[in-house]
Amino acid sequence: MKEPAAGVRADPLRPEKARIIRIQPLPQGFKLFQVRFDDEQLNWEFDFKPGQFLMLSVIGVGEAPFAIASPPSRQGLLELCIHRAGRVTTALHRLKENAVIGIRGPYGNGYPIEAMQKSDVLLLAEGLYANALRPLLWYILDTRKDFGQVTLVMAVDSLPDLPLHDEFLSLLDREDITCRVCPSPAQAGAGAPSLIERVIAELRPQKVVGQNTYAVMAGEADHFPPLWDHLLQRGISKDKILFSLHRKMRCGIGKCGHCSIGYKHTCLDGPIFSYWDAQNLPEVI
Amino acid sequence: MDGFRFASSHANARLMAKDDRNRLLELLGSFGDLCGPVGMPGGAHRYQPVRKPSEIAPDCLRTLLPPKKILYPPTDELLEFTADGGFRTKEEATPGRRILFGLHPCDIHAVITLDQVFSGRYDEPRYFARRQRTAIVGTDCWPDEQCFCHSTKTDFVDKGFDLFLTDLGEQYFVRIGTAFGDDIVRAAGDLFRPVEPAAIDLYKERTNRRHAAFSHSVEMIDLPQIFELDYDSQIWENLGSKCFSCGSCSAVCPTCYCYDVFDQVNLDGRTGSRFRTWDSCLTNSFARVADGRNFRQERATRIKLRYYHKQIAFVEQYGRPSCVGCGRCIVACPAEISVIDVLNAIFREKVVR
């Protein structure tokens, strides 16, 4: 018979009871949910890194993974910026404030914030994906002295359609971050530059010290290659070019198999991967 | 420690007359709920709990589904929930001990693999609750044309069993793997007798003849590297056009563990349960996400994932492939895809330019 490994086994699949505190409707089918655990202690014990995700259950409907949209530097409640897309998110969007939900986590690797300290950080986003940078962006701004130069470059087609655009616009007034928001393309119609091309164009005049810079990008992974090329030319190492991948997940703990990419699990080894990973793993793009 | 020496390994081996097999099964039944291969009309065998030891077909080579279905049931109730109370872990009702009889070396290696999969950074308590009260009585076997466990190096076990029976013709050579196995032996009275030298000769001879009895050989050592170098091989397109995406290979695989999860609401509309159910990476929906995007839309990419995960990713993660060479997927595949042919083709075929 197989001997027990170590002590009591907690159930990693059991969600904790939580509640939606506030719902803020956003453009483009997004909503910002503020959630808290019913067990007050959990709200202060729930420790995570920017870039990590959690599993959220709509009771009686199902469970799905969602990136935590708030930074760990703002403890006490969690924010989730969720697009209405499938069965679980449609049910979630129907819930009212004070509705009971289930939450377990945090899961995944998150951004390597310890390693990133003292480095310059480039945050690059195409369109609606800008929200994926939110937890890291605010974590850096909340612990600003730990980081070097911080630059945010994002290309969007229509600024008012960007969820939380006012939050991004508020950054333009700050002196501790260089913020370039390019809301409309220089030329319209066929032959217009893609969002990623506009990010690159906007990035070109920026001063970047390659060896000491992390580049964090948010967008569709298959749009990344031209931007990768540009960042390599600026002297940034492949393992300092980071991005978050999304996959189907049923467990979040490396058992159900759905999120596999090559020999890695997005839930355990990701969701934050580097260009070096992408080069060595099949199926990233 | 001068003068100390380990007791001869004979201390952990016994002989048992083959005619006494039913006595052994009766004895095993007194230690827990007995499970084993049971014959079905048509000649196939099913692995299942038995009421009477005589139901067991002790010489069965290959059950349709592997014994994983006892440790990791096809559908498993994970949690119970109420609309305003949240989630509660579903406790299993019967904590009795189970004796799994008739696992061959490949099946035992597969259980060891599942132990690895369900532990790690997150332990799976449901699996280990069952596993910790499960004893394994293995039996050796004689390969048929679908067996290739000597290629996967899973044709022999030196751990993972409580007792292991090797057929020497008139008698069984019984290896004792755990103190619990030893409990059984000591409770057995005159059923077992000490090993004599002639039996060891027979055991050696049997082992050598069995090694020579495999009709297929697959090169596994360099496979990860070759696979990676020829990742875009035409083989996958060809297989994708043959495969029905039915997932039979996953269902019958002793090491496939991927699962899907669904919630079921009771008629009161307030309570319900969350279940998990075996899934297969061959099905179209396996990597499809909510906005309709499918990371493996093409069948070729899904069958490639299956081979990549079993033969490459596992080597990276656990040091050996998860395939144990049992041949069940070869028997089950309605498109007659054979893992032996596929792996050999990866080596043989020229890179398409």
Interface residues (C-beta under 8 A of the other chain):
Chain A: M1 K2 E3 P4 A5 R9 A10 D11 P12 L13 R14 P15 E16 K17 D38 S57 I59 G60 V61 G62 E63 A64 H83 A85 G86 R87 V88 T89 V100 G102 H246 R247 K248 R250 C251 I253 G254 K255 C256 G257 H258 S260 G262 Y263 K264 L268 P282 E283
Chain B: L78 L79 F81 T82 A83 D84 G85 G86 F87 R88 T89 R97 D115 V117 F118 S119 G120 R121 Y122 D123 E124 P125 F128 A129 R131 Q132 R133 T134 A135 D162 T178 F180 Y231 Y257 C258 Y259 D260 V261 F262 D263 V265 G272 R274 R276 D279 C281 F286 A287 R288 V289 A290 D291 F295 R296 T301 L305 Y308 H309 I312 A313 E316 Q317
